[in-house]
Amino acid sequence: MTKEKPRSKGGRKPLHGGYSLLPARLAMQYPQLQRYLRQIRKDLIDHAGGPDKMTAPQEVLVNSIVNKLVVCRLIEIFIQRTSPFDLSQLKKAPPVLSLQPALGINYLAFSNSIDRGLALLGLEKPKHMTDPLVIDILREDERAKADEQADRPDQADDDDQNDQGNG
């Protein structure tokens, strides 16, 4: 009988944390990220009509978006701490400037998938949301300013005509 060799549990430890999706570990290492994700989940659920009005597919979609967002945010944190470029590639002959592997296909795929999920969930302001969004308030302010400016040139022309008649 031959003894089987025990399998190695080793391998290269991921540096960017994209695989550390265990909630306890995530909460300990990145408490601000955990709060951010909770708020995003709450906002997406509210956007979909609230927990009572959400359908099962919407709930799956929200969970999927948040799970993908975890990976993207962890990669972004890693890039902020290090560099967007793989500096080890500069030591090779000839030196090559390339992006970190985490920013390659995976980041792009996750962020595109998040975009598609948000599009499916709906980007328009739901009818049940009656509070104005900040963007709506800003647009209204811009319209009011534009209306004021449109009124001013007429007054300036009137003032010019009065000055010419008196001078």
DABELGI-V395081 format. One record per backbone hydrogen bond with DSSP energy under -0.5 kcal/mol. CO is the residue of the C=O (numbers start at 1). NH is the residue of the N-H. E is the energy in kcal/mol with one decimal. If there is no record, write none. Layout:
co=CO nh=NH e=E
co=CO nh=NH e=E
This chain:
co=17 nh=20 e=-1.7
co=19 nh=21 e=-1.4
co=22 nh=26 e=-2.8
co=23 nh=27 e=-2.7
co=24 nh=28 e=-2.0
co=25 nh=29 e=-2.3
co=26 nh=30 e=-2.8
co=30 nh=34 e=-2.0
co=31 nh=35 e=-2.1
co=32 nh=36 e=-2.2
co=33 nh=37 e=-2.7
co=34 nh=38 e=-2.1
co=35 nh=39 e=-2.3
co=36 nh=40 e=-2.5
co=37 nh=41 e=-2.7
co=38 nh=42 e=-2.3
co=39 nh=43 e=-2.8
co=40 nh=44 e=-2.7
co=41 nh=45 e=-2.3
co=42 nh=46 e=-2.6
co=43 nh=47 e=-2.5
co=44 nh=48 e=-1.7
co=45 nh=50 e=-2.8
co=46 nh=49 e=-1.5
co=50 nh=53 e=-0.7
co=50 nh=54 e=-1.1
co=55 nh=59 e=-2.2
co=56 nh=60 e=-2.4
co=57 nh=61 e=-2.4
co=58 nh=62 e=-2.6
co=59 nh=63 e=-2.4
co=60 nh=64 e=-2.5
co=61 nh=65 e=-2.6
co=62 nh=66 e=-2.5
co=63 nh=67 e=-2.5
co=64 nh=68 e=-2.2
co=65 nh=69 e=-2.2
co=66 nh=70 e=-1.8
co=67 nh=71 e=-1.2
co=68 nh=72 e=-2.2
co=69 nh=73 e=-2.9
co=70 nh=74 e=-2.4
co=71 nh=75 e=-2.2
co=72 nh=76 e=-2.4
co=73 nh=77 e=-2.4
co=74 nh=78 e=-2.3
co=75 nh=79 e=-2.4
co=76 nh=80 e=-2.2
co=77 nh=81 e=-1.9
co=78 nh=82 e=-1.7
co=84 nh=100 e=-2.3
co=85 nh=87 e=-1.3
co=86 nh=89 e=-1.4
co=87 nh=90 e=-1.2
co=88 nh=91 e=-0.9
co=89 nh=92 e=-0.7
co=89 nh=96 e=-1.6
co=92 nh=94 e=-0.6
co=96 nh=98 e=-0.8
co=98 nh=86 e=-3.2
co=100 nh=103 e=-1.6
co=101 nh=104 e=-1.5
co=102 nh=107 e=-0.7
co=104 nh=108 e=-1.6
co=105 nh=109 e=-2.7
co=106 nh=110 e=-2.8
co=107 nh=111 e=-2.8
co=108 nh=112 e=-2.4
co=109 nh=113 e=-2.2
co=110 nh=114 e=-2.3
co=111 nh=115 e=-2.1
co=112 nh=116 e=-2.3
co=113 nh=117 e=-2.4
co=114 nh=118 e=-2.6
co=115 nh=119 e=-2.2
co=116 nh=120 e=-2.3
co=117 nh=121 e=-2.2
co=118 nh=122 e=-1.7
co=126 nh=129 e=-1.3
co=128 nh=130 e=-0.8
co=133 nh=137 e=-1.9
co=134 nh=138 e=-2.5
co=135 nh=139 e=-2.4
co=136 nh=140 e=-2.1
co=137 nh=141 e=-2.2
co=138 nh=142 e=-2.4
co=139 nh=143 e=-2.3
co=140 nh=144 e=-2.2
co=141 nh=145 e=-2.4
co=142 nh=146 e=-2.4
co=143 nh=147 e=-2.4
co=144 nh=148 e=-2.2
co=145 nh=149 e=-2.5
co=146 nh=150 e=-2.0
co=147 nh=151 e=-1.5
co=148 nh=152 e=-1.6
co=149 nh=153 e=-1.2
co=150 nh=154 e=-0.6
co=151 nh=155 e=-1.3
co=152 nh=156 e=-2.3
co=153 nh=157 e=-2.2
co=154 nh=158 e=-1.8
co=155 nh=159 e=-2.2
co=156 nh=160 e=-2.2
co=157 nh=161 e=-2.0
co=158 nh=162 e=-2.0
co=159 nh=163 e=-2.3
co=160 nh=164 e=-2.0
co=161 nh=165 e=-1.8
co=162 nh=166 e=-1.4
co=163 nh=167 e=-1.2
